Amino acid sequence: MGRLLGIGSEALLWIATGPGSLEATGQELSRHPQVRFTAATTGAANLLVAVAADDLDGLYAFLTETVGSLDDVRGLEVTPILSSLKRTGLLRRSEI
């Protein structure tokens, strides 16, 4: 299904950034068209970002150009998504 939508490569990015730049980094990444989800978290990484790209070259470009150009990124772990069995969606108020 992902390939039909032009998505050939997906990954979760676990980003460690300084506490003072967490909000700005999250906001900047959330505006990028390849970013599907962004959340502040706790642990070794304090920002979780889900990314979709056309292919591995597109993912590499996102990592090196987009993430690489951000200030105060202190660490990055990339978890490639090999296969998706179920995706989440928003519930409408009437469904709750």
NORHUUR-V684477 format. One record per pair of residues at least 6 apart in sequence whose C-alpha atoms are under 7 Angstrom apart, sorted by sequence separation. I is the first residue (numbers start at 0). GAP is how many residues later the second one is. If there is no record, write none. Layout:
# NORHUUR-V684477
i,gap
I,GAP
I,GAP
This chain:
# NORHUUR-V684477
i,gap
1,6
28,6
39,6
40,6
52,6
39,7
40,7
29,8
38,8
39,8
38,9
37,10
38,10
37,11
25,12
36,12
37,12
36,13
34,14
35,14
34,15
35,15
34,16
35,16
33,17
34,17
33,18
33,19
25,21
15,28
15,29
16,29
14,30
15,30
13,31
14,31
15,31
14,32
13,33
14,33
13,34
12,35
13,35
11,36
12,36
11,37
12,37
11,38
10,39
11,39
10,40
9,41
10,41
9,42
8,43
9,43
8,44
6,45
7,45
8,45
6,46
7,46
8,46
6,47
7,47
8,47
5,48
6,48
8,50
20,51
17,54
16,55
16,56
15,57
16,57
14,58
15,58
15,59
14,60
15,60
14,61
13,62
14,62
12,63
13,63
12,64
13,64
12,65
11,66
12,66
10,67
11,67
10,68
11,68
10,69
9,70
10,70
9,71
